Amino acid sequence: MNQLFEKIPMEGVKNIIVIASGKGGVGKSTVAANLAVTMARNGYKTALVDADIYGPSIPRMFGIEEAQPDVTSFGEKDVIFPVEKLGVSIMSIGFFVDRHQSLIWRGPMAANAITQLFENTQWGDIDYMFVDFPPGTGDIQLTTLQKLNLSGAIIVTTPQEIALNDARKAASMFTNPDLKIPVLGIVENMSWFTPEQHQEEKYYLFGKGGGHKLAIEFDTFLLGQIPLVMEVGEAAEKGLSIFSQANKLVIESFEKIAGLLLSKTETLS
């Protein structure tokens, strides 16, 4: 299947990594946004594509819902320039549609829209491009997998079994013999809750060990565990990154994930 589709030329983009989950509500977009910011803060040229056509959330997380990307016509082609925020080059369908209006598109229309986001955007030189997938395993995911030369995928899950079941489906899509996209690792979100006044305590509200279990099943790595911290959600709602809030546990988690991801992609190259 991989060889049957013409690839979108992404000149200047070294690594394209998709962030996926089997179900919504596990913090996939939060992971994608903060991982992109972490990589940018470490000096890497970073891009983030919001591929969730039906529910784009990246513009809100970066506080750029009102942003309008510059568009320039070159002959018959419109070239779009990404919006820059916190060192990250960002592109989302949310920039082009009314955020109060739901999109009612059939699969081919949605697939065409996501293709244009990649194909018509002037990315320049990028070390790491992260693609925030919608939940599930639908047309958007398949189009992206077929059209791009991907470095690999990161699966986001929470520890409880119901989330793991859906995460398995997402991981299985990448390991499908017709696609064979490397699963670079698992990120377990909401791993435990630590009260602000008692930093040494951990409460496993959603179970324990799920991310590690999934990593073993798919012969990959547990890239990191992110604790459940209220300030992270609040920061996302306000368009702020994790680096804007005082809790260092989450920052350390993302720094660890970024470090392991760097070593994994360097090995691939």
Phi, psi and omega in degrees: 000321183301325185275350185276349186245134177290129183279146174285125178290121180242063183298135179093348179262114186280313184229128174243119185234124179268142176251117189230160173209158180278336183218162177281166175086007180260001178087025183299312181293324176297318177297314181300314183296312184286332175292320177298316179295320179299315179296320179296320179294338178269010172094008181264141176287118193234142175232155178222122179251122177274099184267008178276084186302319187275341181213061182295127182239349183298318178303321179292319182296333179261002179067034183232036182297332182269001183293146176231108181300145175290137178233127180236138180268128173240101184065236181267002185246133173271129178253127183256139178253127185295158176275134181260131176206131178055033179081006183247134174274118191242136174225136182208146174296339179297340178287341189247357181233156176294122185292347178267358183248125179284146177273130177242084183240141170286165185309311181299324179294317179295318180296321178294322180296316181291325177299318180294326178300320179283314190286324187264357182270135177273098187275327187073205180275123182229130176280316182223120173251123177257137180244115180275102181287153165290162177296153173095199186220057186258203185299320181298314180298311183297319178300315180295316180297324182281330189265342185242149171274099188268144173281331180159188183227150172243130180258128178255132178216169168249167191291336189288155189298323182295325176288322179297321179301317179288324179296326177299320180297318179296315180296322180297329178299318182287326181273002176306134183305332181281344183248308176053057175266127182298132170272107186287336179166174180248136170247121178263115181262155180057042187294322178201166176247130176240119178299142183301326183277348183226075187296342182274351184265144177229130177241118184271085187290331185246021182097184188214139172087005183295317180296319178296319179299316181293321179298320178295318181301323184254017174052049180224194186253149165273101185292329180176162176239128183251122181291159177278109182233123185301325184296335180294312177297320180295320179297317179298320180296330182267002181076031182241153178270174179299336183285354178271349183245162194280339185291115185276345183299316182289319178301314179298323179297315181290325176297321178294316179299315180298318180297315179293323179295320178300314180294325179292314183288328176295325177293321180295322183280000000 
